Amino acid sequence: MLQKKYFNKMHLALKFSYILIGFSYSFLLLNKIYFGIALLTGIILMMVLNPPNKIYFHFSNKKLNFFFITFLIFLSCSTINSIILIRSISVEVYLILFILLGLNLFFYIQKKPEAFHVIIKILIISTILNIIIICCYNLINYETYKTFSYILRFKGILNIITILILILTFFKNKTYLYLPIIFLIPSLVLSDSNAPFLGILSGLFFYLIFFFTNKIRFFKKTVFFSLITILAFLSFKNLKNLPSKFDSQSITNFEFKIPTELIDPHRQFIWGFSLTKFKNNLLLGYGADTSNFINDSQKIIGHKTTGDMTFISSHPHNFFIEILLEIGILGTFSFIFFILFVNYEIFRNANNREKFFLIFFNGYFWGASLVNFSFWLGWWQGSYFFILSLIASKIFLKNKTN
């Protein structure tokens, strides 16, 4: 009798851990710290109550381990070289923890698929509730939109809620899961959230590249690398049009060559300033999460279009420029290769439908990050590895059942 009561309590506690994980993004609506506490508590509680066979500190693939360790070495070198050591150490530690947490969640789910199915059901319910709450809040506060042209309350959070809504049908292929898009569109418009739209376009663009190169029978690799080269060339050409001189006269006389409707004046100065500073520390950068502590970063720009804004108020608002500036060429490209190979291993095991969602998710996340939060923002960074772990779990579980 006592044993049965104990078992029932354990089972109830395990269900509670699933609820914490599945509803973690509902906690994000309240507070970013609540989100982190809910997600971490849920995963740790789940693994304590129903322990995995082992804890993983490395990948099962040798190539992946090589890229992971290489990235960690270069990131650690950048941290040692940091202008603010403590700040860089802290963000390096939680980045490693996010990666390992995502890795262990993946292996846990492979052994205990019943946990995955329950978590996904709860996550779907919470995501639908979240977008209904956001939409209702924005509609109720429509007068604020008419006055200021945007509603700020959930603007940032919509970046992650958007991708969750768009990949619901990946986890459960049901027509009714397209319905939350009805609530998503007005929420994005009323919040004036541009990053999700860029993310959606990026996700579709990268999938179209994959789709068309996959249809070409000959010279697939040549066509693919040609497209990448053209993109790199166009990006480099536009970067040359950013501000590059920052004395008061040059700033006053600067004329924008990149349309300010496309990239606002403040971002153009931030990116130009960041790339100029990057040249002083090419290999290792200034240290993770230190860009707003670089010399002159808090200096007021002084252009008529930027008011009292500084060169880097908090971060460069572009993940690629940010990590180039902070962890240098070595850290940046070792990270990119690591992420590419992680996704490649998932991609190799996916069917065509799953490949679409994997490419779209990555295109969305990194595309939105080009005009978005700091790369080191905990809930944003953690969300990438958490969602990627769920996507990988779904793909590999399908292969097991087949």
N, C-alpha and C positions, 0 to 999 in steps of 0.2 A: 504493500500500500504506500509506504513512504517512498519507495523507489519510483512508483508510478507518479506520485506528486512531484518528485524531483525532476523526472523526465518531462512532465507537463510544463513545469516552470522553465526548464532549459529550452523547450520547444517554443514557448511564448517569448522568451528573451531573444531567441534566434530570429523569430518573426519581427520583433522590434528592431533588430539590427538591419533587416531588409527594408523596413519602413524608413529608418534614418537615411539609408543610402538612396532609396528611391525618391524620397521627399527632400533631399538635400538642396535641390534648386528652388524649392519653395521657401526654405530657410534663407536662400540668397536674396529673395525679395525683401526680407526683413533686414538682413545685415550680412556682410561678406564674411565676418568672423563666425557667425552662426552656421553659415554654409560649410566652412572648413571643419568646424567642430562636429557637425552632423555627419558629414561624409567620412571623416577619419574615425570617429567613434563607431559608426556603423560597420565599417570594414574591419577594424580591429576587434570589435565585439563579435562579429561573425566568425572571424578566424580563431578567436579564443574559445568560443562555445562549440564550434565544430572544426577542430584544428586541421590544417593542411598536413600532408605527409612531410613536407619540408619547406623551409623558407629559402627563397632564391635571392642571391646577391649578384647573379650574372645571368646572361642569356644562354640558351642551349645551343645556339649557333655560333661557331668559332669566328666567322666574319663579323657578326654583330658584336661579339665581345671585343674584337679588335677595335672596331670603330667607337664603341662605348668607352673603352679604356683610353684610347687616343684622345677622345674629346675630354675626358676627365683630367688627363695629364695637362692638356693645353689650358683648360679652364682653371685648373689649380695654379698653373704658372702665372696666368693673368691675375688671379686672386692674390698671390704672393706679391705681385708687382702693383697691386691696387693702390690708388691714392687714399682710399678709406678701407683699410683691411677688414675691420669688423663687419662693415656693411656687405662687402663682397663675400666673406665667409658665410654669412647667414643665408644669402640667396643661393649660393652654391649648394649648401647643405640641403635646403628644401627642394631644390631642383632634383638632386640625386634621390631624395626621399620620394618625390612624385613619380620618378621613373621606376624606382624599385617597387613602389606601391602598385602602380599599374601592371608591372610585370607579375607580381605575386597574385594580384587579383585575377589576371588571365590564367595562370596555372591552377589557382584554386578552383575557378569555374570549370576548367577542363575535367577536374576530378569530381566536382559536385555541381553538375549542370542544373539540378533542381533549384539551386540558389539563384542562378542566372535568370531562369524563367520567372521566378517570383519578383526579383528586383526589376526586371524589364516591365512587368505588368504594373508595378507601383510607379515606376518612372514615367510610363505613358500617361497614367492617370494624373500624376502631379504636373506634368508638362502641359496637359490640356487645361487643368485648373489654373496654372500660372498665367497662361496667355489670356484666359477669360478674365482673370482678376486685373491684369495689366490693361486690357482693352476697356473694361468697364471703368477703371480709374481714369484713363485718358478721356473717355467720352464724358464722364461726370465733370472733368476739369477742362472742358472744351473752351471755356472763356479764357483760360490761361493761354491756350494755343492761339486764340485770336489776338491776344495782347502781345505775346512774345514770339510767336511763330514756332514754338516748340514747348513740349512738356518734359521737364528734366527728370522727374522721379525715377523712371525705369529705363531711361535712355541707354545707359551703359549695359545694364543687365540684358537688354534685348539682343545684344550681340551673341550671347550664348543661348538664350531662349529660342532665337530664330533657327539656329542650326539643329537644335534638339527637335523642334517641330518638323523641320524638313527631312529629318532622317527617321522619324517615327515608323514610316512604312518599311524601312529596312529591317527593323526588329520584328514587326508584325505586319505582314502584307495584307492589310485590310483597307478597303475603299474609304470607310468612315474616318480613317486617320488623316485624310487630306482636308477634312472639314476645319481643323484648327487654323488653317491658313486664312480662313475668312476673318478670324479675330486678329491674326498677325498683321495683315496689310494695314488696317487703320491704326494699329498700335505703332507701327514703324513710321507712318506718315505723321501722326500727331506728335511723336517723340522727335521727329526730324533726325532719325537715325540713318546716317549715310553709310557707315561701315558695313552693316549687314547687306546692303544692296551691292556694295563692292565685293563682299565675300561671295554672294550668290553668283555674280557675274564671273568672278575668278574661278569658282568651282565649275561652272558650266563651260567656261573657256578651256580649262585644262582637260575636262572630259572630252570636249570636241577635238582637241589636239590628239588625244589618245584614240578617239573613235576613227578619225580620218586617217591617221598614220597606220592604224590597225587594218584599215580597208585596203591600203596600198600593198600590193603583193611583193613589189621589188623595192629595194633601197629604203626599207623602213627606217633603219638607223640613220641613214643619210638625211632623209626628210625630217626626222625628229630633231636631230642635232642642228639642222639648218634653221628650223623654227626657233630653237632655243638661242641660236646665234643672233638671229634677227631681233628677237626680244631683248637680248642683252645689249645689242647695238643701239636700239631705240631708247632703252633705259639710260644707257651711258650718255647718249646725245642730250636727253632731257636733263640729266644731272649736271651737265655742263652749263645749262641755262639757269641754274640756281645761283644765288648770290655767292660770291667768292672773296670779296673784299669788304672789310667791316670797320673801316675808319668812318667817321661821321659824314664826310663829304661823299664817299662812295655809296653809303647807305641812303643819304638824302637824294642822290641823283639816280639811284637804281630804278630801272624800268623792267617790269615783269615781262619775260618772254613766254613763260608758261602761263596760260590763262588762269586768272585768280578764281574763276568759277570752278575750275578743275582742282586746283590746289590753292588753298587760301594763302594770303601773304605771310601770315605768321609761320605756317608750316614751311614755306619756301625758305624763310630766313633760318628757321631751326635746322632744316636739313642741310642747307648750305654751310652754316656754322659748324654743324656736327661733322660733316665730311672734311672740312678744313682742319678741324682739330684731330680727326682720325689720322691724317697724314703725319702727325707728330709722334704717334704710337701705333705704327702699322701692324706689327706682329701680335702684340699682347693686349693692346688697348689700355684703358685707364682703370680697369677693374669693374666687375659686374655691379650694376645698379649705382653708378657713381656719376653719370653724365651731367647731372645738375650741380655737381660740385667742382667741375672743371673750371679753370681760370676763365673769367669773363662770361661764364654761362648765365650769371644772374644780372648781367649788365642790361640795361634797357636798350632795346634795338634803336629806337629813335627815328623810325620811318613814319611818314604821315598816316600810313594804313594800319600800323601795329599799336598805336597808342602807347600805353605804359608797359607793354609786354616785354619779357626778357628773352634772351636767345634760347635758353633751355629752362623753362619754368619748372618742369619736373622730370621730363624724359623727352626723347626726340619724336614721339608720335609716329614711329615707323620701326617695326621690330628689326628689320634688316640693318638699317642705319644704326639703330641703337646697339645691337650686338657687335657690329663692326667697330663702332666707337669704343665699346666697353671691354670686349674680349678679343679684339683684333682679328686679323685674317686667319690666324691659326685656330683660334677658338670658334670663330664663325663657321668656317668651312668644314671643320671636323664635326661640328654640331649638325650642319646640313647633311653631310654624308651619313651620319648616324641615323638621323630621321628618315632619310631616303631608304636606307637599307632595312630599317624596321618595317617601313611600309611595303617595301619590295617583298619581304618574307610573307607578309599578310596577303599581298596582291597575288603571289604565286599560287596561293591556296583558294583564291576566290573565283566564283563563276562571274559571268558578264554583268549580271545585275549587281552583285556585291562589289565588283570593281568600280562600277559607276559611283556607288555611295562612298567607297573609300577615297576615290579621287576627288569627288565633290566635297567631302568633309575636309580633306586637307587643303583643297583650293579655297574653300570658304574660310577656314580658320586662319591660314597664313595670308590670304588676300585681305581679309578684314583687319588683320594685324598691321597692315601697311599704313593705316591711318588711325590706329586705334590705341589701346592701352600700352603701358610698358610691358615688355616681354617678361619682366620679373614679377608682375602682379600675380600674387599667389593663386587666387581663385580662377583666373584666366588660364594661367600655365597649367595648374592642376587639372582643369577641365579637359585640356587637350589629351593628357595621358589617361585620364579616367574614361573618356568617351572612346578613345582609340582602343583601349583595353576591352571595352564592351563590344566594339565592332569586330575586333580580332577574335574574341570569344565566340561570337555568333558564327563567324566563318569557319572556325576550326571545329566547333561542335557539329555543324552541319556535315562536315567531312567525316566526322566520327560515325554519325548515324547512317551515312551513306555507305 
